[in-house]
Amino acid sequence: MTAAAPIPFFELSGDNYELGRQHGAARAAQLRAFLDDGVARLNHLLDTPVSLDSLEPVLKAFRSEIENGVPELAGEIRGLADGASLTQDEALLLQLRREILGYHSTRRPSTRPTSGDCTTYARVAGGHHTTLAQTVDLNGNLDDQTGVLSIRTAGSPRDVLMLSFGGLLGYLGLNSDGLAVGINLVLGGAWRSGVPPYLAVRHILDNAGSVDEALDVFAGLRLASSRSLMLCDERGAAWVESMDGRVRVVRDTTLVHANHFLHPEFVGFDELNVFARNGSRRRQDACVERLKALPDDAPLVDHIALLSTPPIFVPNDGDIRRERTVATVAMRPALGEVRLLGSQPGAEPQVFTVGPPDVPSARSSREGGRRPEVAATREAVGG
């Protein structure tokens, strides 16, 4: 395997404001450059340019929803702004990019057909072999905004390991209780002010230790936009589709989800354009077939390999507006282990672990009989 530039790793600890402040201080230069690049690159992606001033009513409505729905994360957003010397609106905008982008353009194939937007699966296989894995397909050339957050919240019974892009407080990850959460874009219903799904993932990992608890936490949130989450612990797995305040759940020992609705009650409301839907089905079918050939005790590197070739892996065609695979992730919830590959298939995945601070090997990998080291760049989080 070839070497690739390591994805930065940030260790954060304290109350929510302090977590945000440390995160912002560590990424201040990158976030400032990102925001200055066409308003966090939104103007490279939208047909009609936006500005902070034009978005002020949207930001105000979302701020109220976030403060009511996930107040602890509202405090963390304030800390992010202070740590990175951003305005409160700028820090909030970083959490809302996907909602601001909306999905109107994907409904007009002549404007920008979507080529990919994450393929996710969970397989329950004998405790520590249970795996949640996915590609992360995004537009906007976000490779330079990728980071991994190790989050230890003061007073919390659990730690969280989170993949993040461009100042996001949440995206996908797992916690020290052995719960993993993945995420897929699905398009349907009205998008509105509410809790952004990326923040919902973080809220779930902060407050739930199992699939059952995660479903309870999720049910209490008013989501801003349609999404599918993949939930997995060592005992079981479920995907949950959410649209227009309605939620549908499917449980099984093996689950695969791409970007079209799967629940029969939602299929008729799918707004994915025909090209993107066909691509989503191809990725779904390829993932199902590859999983059948993968032994239950396969190591995580084999799960990474499963996701690292087309049609599941979506290569870069040079168009900033098109989704492409910027990361591939495989997680073992029972071990608290994450293997993460950037946008270079064939490179060596980085390894991250999360677990109780007093038992450093409790969440270590059993593959090869040794605890993997965290092959990551540990960034300073002071300031």
N, C-alpha and C positions, 0 to 999 in steps of 0.2 A: 504494500500500500504506500501511497505517496503522502508526504507531509503537507499540511495546510496551515494557514495562519490560524492560531487558536482563537476560539470565540471567548471574549472576555467574561470573567467570572467575578461576581460582586457579593461579598458577605455583608449582610445588613442585619442590624439588631437594634432593639429599642421599641418605644411605643410607635404608633402608626405615623405620627408626624416625623419622628426621628428616622424611621425607615425611609420615608420619602426624601427627607433632607439628605441623608447619606447617598441615596440613589442619585439624586440630582447633582450633588457635589461631584460624584465620581464620573458622571457623564455630561457635565456642563458644556464642554466645548462641542461634543458631538451633537447634543440636543440643540444648541444655538445654531450650529451650521445647518442642521436638518430643518429647523423652523424657517431659517432664512432662504432655504432652497425651495422657492415657490410655495410657501406656507406648508411646511412639512411635506413637500412634493405633491400636494393635492392639485396644484395648478398644472402639473405635468400629466395628470390623470383625468381631470374633469374637462368637459366641453366648455363650461363657463367658469372663468376664474373666480376665486373667492378671496376674501381678506378677513382679518380678524374683526374689522369693523362690520363687514357684511354678515359675519357669522354670530355677532353679539346676541341676537334674540335666540338663536339655537343654543348657544353656550349657556345662556341664562336658564333656559328651560331644562337643559340636561343637568346643570348644577343643582337645581332644586330636587330633581329626581334622585340624583346620586346621594345628596345629603340626607334625603328621607329613607332611601332604600339600603344604602351601604355607608352609613355615616363615618365608620372607621376609615374607609378608603377615601372619602372626601377629605379627611384630615391628612391622609398620606399624599394626596394631590397637592394640598397646600404646602406640605413639606418639600415635595419635589420642586415646586416653583421656587421656594426660598433657597434650596440647596443649589439649584442650577441658575439662579438669578434670572428667572423667567417671570412673566406676569402670571397671575392666576388663570387668565383666559388661555394663555399659551400652554400651560401645564394641563389644563382640562382638554384643550383641543387634541393633544397627543393621545388621549384616551378615546377620542371620538372619531378618528380618521375614517374608520370603516363605515360608520353611520353617516358621516358627511358625504362620503363617496356614493352611498346609496346603491341602488341597483337598476336605475332607469336605463343606463347605457347597455346593460346586458340584455335588455329586451329588444334592442335594435341591432340585429346581427351586422348590419352594414357599418355601424359605428365602431364597435370593438368586441368581436366575439371572444368569449372567455375560453381559455384553453385548459385551465386547471385551477383547482382551489382546494387542495388537501384530500388525501385518501387515508382513512383511519380504520384500524381494526383492534379488536380485543380478543384474546383467546385465554380461557381459563384452563390451566394444565398443571395440576398437581402442585399447588402452593407456590414455591419459588420459581417455577417455570411459567407462571401466568404472566402474560405480556400485553401491554398496550403500546401500539406503534403507529406512527403516521408520518406522512410527508407534510411539510408546511409550504404551501404554494401561495405566493403573494406577488403583487405588482409593486412598482415604485423603487426597485433596486435596493431592497432593505438589508442587503448583506452587511453593510457598514453600521447598521443600527441594531444588530443582533447582540444579545447578551444573556447570560444566565444569572439569576438572582437566587442566592441562598438567604432565606428570610426567617429570622427568629424574632417573633413578636413578643414583647414583654408581657408576661402573664399568660401566654398561650400554652396549652398542653402539647402543641405540635409545631414542628418546623415545616417549611415549604421550600421546594426547589422549583423554580419557575423559569420558563423560556420567555424572553421579552424582546420587543422590537420598538425602538424609538421612544423610550420613556414609558411604555405601557407597564402598568402595575400588575397586569395579568395577561396570560395568553394560554399556555398549557403547562402541565407539570404534575407533580405528585407531592405527597406529604409524608411525614414520618409515621403516621398511623397506617400507611400502606394503601392509600387511595390515590389513583391516577386519573387524570381528566384530560381528554383530547377534545378537539373542536373542529367542526366543519361548517362552512357556509352553505346554507340552503336559502332559497329566495322565494318569498311569498308573503302575502298579507301586507298590512300597512306598517311602515317603519315610523317610529314616533319617539318622543323624548321618553327616556326610561333608563334603566341600568344597562350599560353596554355589555354584551355577552362576555367580552374579555375580562371585564371587572367581575362578572358573575363567576367565572372560573376561579379567579383568585378568592372571592368570597367563599365559595364552596370548599376550596382546599384549606382555608383558614378555619372553617367551622364544621367540617364533617370528617369523619374517620372511616366511613364505609360507603358503599353504593347506596344502601337504604337511607343513611343520614344525608347523603348528597342530594337524593331526590326530594327529601323533606325540605332542605335548605333551598333548593332550586324552586320549589313550589311557592315559596314566600317572596319571590322576586318578580317585579314588573319589568320584563325585558324590553329593550328598545327595538330590537330587530330579530328577524327569524334566524334560527341557528339550530344545529344539532350538536349535542355533547355526547362523547363516549366516556362512560364511567366504568372503572374496573378496580376491584380489590382481589385478594387471593382466593376469595370464595365465589365471586360471581361478577358478571358484567351486564351492562345495559346501555342502550343508546336512548336518548331523549330528544325528540324533535319539538321545537317551540315555534309557534306562529300565531300572531294576533291574540296573545294571551292564552292560547290553548296549548296543551302539552300532551304528547303521546309518548309512551315508553314501551320498549321491547327489550326483553331479557333473554339471554341465551349464553351458552358456553363459548360460542364463537360468533362474533358479530363484525360485519364490514360495512362501512358507510363512506360514500363519496359526497357528491354535491347535489343530488336530486333527492326529493322526498321519497321515503320508503313506506311510511305508514299509509295504508289504504285511504284513511280519512283525509290525508293531506295531499295525496298525489295529484288530484285534480286542481289544486291551487298552485302548483309549481310554476314559477315565472322564469325559470332558467330557459334561455333561448335554445333552439333545437341543436345548434352546433355544440354548445357547452353541455347540453344534456347527453348527447351521444358520446362526447368525450368522458363525461362522468360515468356513464354506464360501462364504457370500455375499461376504465380504471377499476371500477367495482368488480367487474367480471375477472379481470386479470389478477386482482388481489385474492379473490375467492379461490381461483385455480392454483395460484402459487402457495397459498396457505395449506391446501390439501396435500401438497407435496412436501411440506416442511414438518419434520418430526416435532412432537410435543416438547421434547427436551433440547431443541435446537438452541444454540447460544444466541445472545442478542446481536452479534455481528451478522448472523444469518438473517435475522429480521431486518436489519439495516439493508442487507444486500437485496432482500425481496422487494424493497421499496425503491431501489436505486437504479432501475432501468425502465425505459419507456414500456408501456404507456403511463405507468404510475409516476415515474420520475418525469417531470416536464422541464426540458432544457431551456436555456436562455437563448432567445432568438434576437436579442439586441433591442427589443421594443419595451421601453419602460412601462408602457400601459398594459402589457400582457402579463398575466400571472405565470410564474415559473417556480420551480422548487428551490427554495432558499435554505431549507434545512430538512433533515430526516431524523426522526427521534424514535427510540425504542426504550421502553420503561418496564422495569420489574417491580411492581408495587410491594411485594412481600420483602424485597431486599432493599428498597429505597434506592434503586440504581437507575441511572439514566445514561444511555449512550446517544451521543449527538454528533451528527455529521452536517457540515455546512453544504454549500452548493456545489461541491466538487466530488462527484461519485468516484469511489476508489481510494479516497483519502482515508486516513486513520481516524475513526470516531474518537471524540473526547468522552471521558467517563466522569460522571458526577454522582455523588451519593448524598443521601439525607438520612439522618437518624438521631437517636437520643445523644446529647452531647457527652454524657458520662459513659457511654458504651460506643466508642467510635467505630467498632467493627460490626455492630449489630445489624447494619444495613449494607454490609459488604457483599460483593458478588461471590457466589460459590463456583463459578465457572473457573476451572483450572485450580481450584482449591486455595486461592489467595485473594486478598482484598485488593481491588484495583485502586490505583492512585487517581486523584482528580487531575486529569491532564488538561489543565486550564490555566489561563492567565488570571491571577488573583489581583484585582485592582484595588487601590486604596479607596476607602469610603469615608475618609475624614473630611475636614473642611468646615 
